[in-house]
C-alpha cells in the first residue's frame, strides 16, 4: 500500500494516491534549499502550507522547529501522520491540519509563525492566500516553492507589495528534458 522512500533523510511512506515529488534527488535539493533559507537558529515556529505527505514539514520538525502543516488531501494528510509517527516526531513538534489552505488561514493568528513555507500546486496560490500570508500573518520570512514560473511571477509582486523583498530565486530541474522547473 505504500512506497518507502529513504533518500531524503527522514523515512517517507507514500501511498499511490497521495502527492509526492517523483524526482527524489531533486526533491532532496528542494528540502536542502528550504532549510538553508531559514535563519540559523532552531526552535522557529513554521507554517507549511500545501504540505502534502510532509516533504518539508517532517525534516524541519526533525531539525528542532515547531511546524504546523496544512494539507487538503486526506490521503496525503494520512501519509504525513504515518510519516510523523514512523520517524518518531511528536505531535508537539509537528501538528498536522487536514484542511484546504483557504479554510485554515482565517483560524491562524497573526504573529504566530516566524516562517511560512508555501508549496502550492502547479497553478500557484490564489491571490487571497498570498495576501493572507503576507498582509495578515506577516511572518518574518517566507519560502515559496513554485513549480510554475508564471505562477511565481504573479505571486512575488504581491509579497513585495506587502513589504517583503525577494532575496533569492533558485531554479531546480525537477523534470529533466521538459520545460518544467521548480523555483
PyMOL commands that set and color helices and strands:
alter all, ss='L'
color gray80, all
select helices_A, chain A and resi 24-36+57-62+74-86+101-105+127-137+149-161
alter helices_A, ss='H'
color red, helices_A
select strands_A, chain A and resi 2-5+12-15+45-49+66-71+94-98+115-118+141-144
alter strands_A, ss='S'
color yellow, strands_A
deselect
rebuild
show_as cartoon
